[in-house]
């Protein structure tokens, strides 16, 4: 599909790639950075992760609706500038409160991916929307292959602050690309004003729609599971998987495992999702992805082997890659066409709420037992089968272009 994509889609994918390489640089080393440089406890570290998602939870729907009204490009540029400032603050922090302030600020302005996804739905026909959103996941995959390994190497070679400066430089590059190259995707007649006859994203509209509520439930549960994994996996690697390694090498080991997430996502979106969509359709594929994601998390929850944990990570990543793009595509088809940014923002906000809860309790669970966060995550992942099955039975498209 990428070869057939128009210039706008290719440009937004390039922007997402550069942005996510920068973000992925800091993933394997942020918990260890907070612990080693600032003496934060596991509970405080998971609250640090939760602070970003709490801010994103509050800001996500507003940023999505704002991009529906003002256009994607100005909102995207503003959010990218926020990320640049946040990464610089992380890399130059002299006190723990600065870490929290930076993550909160990045969450408030962090509409980068929300707006990018809305842009993709603007320039893609409804029948190819899941594939196009899958391309963003493929870009995530490449980014998470390059970023964590590069971040771990940079921290090991040059010190724990250098990856944040590199991430800030990557985010600044996306500002320049967006400003100079990206064309606006929202038509002028749809921007600036909703108009008296245009439907609006309201609580009543959301609560009255079973498909919307079910897609939001899937996003919430999926991010609870992912949040438990992300918040504690570096600590788990230090305590269990790489307990015999030198402390300064643990970040590199965790980075290599997380790089498998990237490779798995790349494989899923480049080789699996298109034929799977043709064979099963979006709704059945969501169920298949949920099952695979649950199986991967269950494996992580029962093994202390780095190799088997890597296999579990790969299964989990493939399952997520088969689940999230069709779920987001289904959500955009459950609302009128002028609310795509709004529904994706709401989806991200609800997903962020799941991450907030997961990361807030992840450290507490880890303090009880290093395996406990992943065992709880496995149970939640299995529970996602219920809304996935209900969505397949109840979904009827509402979007004008679906």
Secondary structure, DSSP 4 states (H G I P E B T S, - for coil): -GGG--HHHHHHHHHHHHHHHHHHHHHHHHHHHHHHHH---HHHHHHHHHHHHHHHHHHHHHHHHHHHHH-HHHHHHHHHHHHHHHHHHHHH--SHHHHHHHHHHHHHH--HHHHHHHHHHHSS-GGGHHHHHHHHHHHHHHHHHHHHHHHHHHHHHH-TTHHHHHHHHHHHHHHHHHHHHPPP-S-GGGSS---TTS----HHHHHT-HHHHHHHHHHHHHHHHHHHHHHHHHHHIIIIITTTS-HHHHHHHHHHHHHHHHHHHHHIIIIIHHHHHHHHHHHHHHHHHHHHHHHHHHHHHH---HHHHHHHHHHHHHHHHHHHHHHHHHHHHTS-GGGHHHHHHHHHHHHHHHHHHHHHHHHHHHHH-TTHHHHHHHHHHHHHHHHHHHHHHH----STT-
